[in-house]
Amino acid sequence: MSIIPAPGPRPTVAKLTTPLGRNPTSYEPEYTVKSDRVIFSTSLDRVFDSWNLHVYNHGQIWLEQDLPHAFLIAGGITRLTNTGSIYLHGGSQVQLGREMDYLHNTGSIIVTSNKGWARGVENYGNTFIDNSGILAVQSLVDDGQPYFGGNATAIDVGGLELRNRVGGQILAEAPELAIAVYASQSANPTPGVPMVVNWGLIEANSTGPDGASFGVYLVNRGYGITPINNGGTIRAEFAIYGVSDNGDVPNPSFTINNLSSGIIDGLIWLDYGNDKVTNDGKVIGSVFMEDGDDTYSGSGSVSGVVHMGFGNDS
């Protein structure tokens, strides 16, 4: 059964045939969709075509076609505040926008690719995300394309500050690679603040026989400790997967705090470094920490094993 919710009925309003730009009266770098407006297109490859645009959506946006690309916003650094509903469905590369450094979502966002790579938020730099709604990303078919075919990533960024609040859902589903949250730099733009704080649901599901799913996938480049605080549910084959990617830093570290209400459903795997796992909730699976002076503690339960690798562990 799919974990991705249905987008609801298709709009019946007149179709948009030209991409939208900035505010037509003030020409400010923003566009507001009011709560009573419906934007619907089956022919465009993007809804908004403007440089460095912040879209405030309180209505309904529906873009559905089979072109190679489908974007909500095309051009420069993009930002999105969503209290309404957004549905993007395209042939291959489908996503909200490039270089999206801000998302505040209390509504519904569903991104679907027929046979390519579906992404929600993508940015190689720092990104702030506050979510209490639905961010669901899905690729339907693996067509055998190298790299692109049959993959879905809900959040694909460099540095990250993520707050997934109570009721928030971050979902990814694909036949090959499904990743709910990926951060390639594992650095928070706000020093001293945890990268990921989850009180809702973060889930990834691979539908193919040879696929893989990752709930939270972090790459630590040695800029500091990479903390995750979980009071909700993180679910995937690899629920939390942390790797090191800086040969100049001998012990980049991961810290996971699974609170009393927290459920981590799947494997926790952390690369070498002085990693720390505090589990006061429930881990359905095993915990593997590679070389380094690792620490495991807490009053919670683990259904599998805790393997701490080499080092002065405790």
Secondary structure, DSSP 8 states (H G I E B T S, - for coil): --SS----S---S----S-B-S-TTT--SEEEE-TT-EEEESS-SEEEE-TT-EEEE-SEEEEE--SSEEEEEESSSEEEEESSEEEEEESSEEESBSSEEEEEESSEEEEEESSSEEEEEEESS-EEEEESSEEEEEE------TTTTTEEEEEEESSEEEEE-TT-EEEEEESSEEEEEEESS---SSTTS-SEEESSEEEEEE-STT-EEEEEEEEE-SSS-EEEEESSEEEEEEEEEEEE--TT-S---EEEEE-TT-EEEEEEEE-SS--EEEESSEEES-EEE-SS--EEE-S-EESS-EE--SSS--
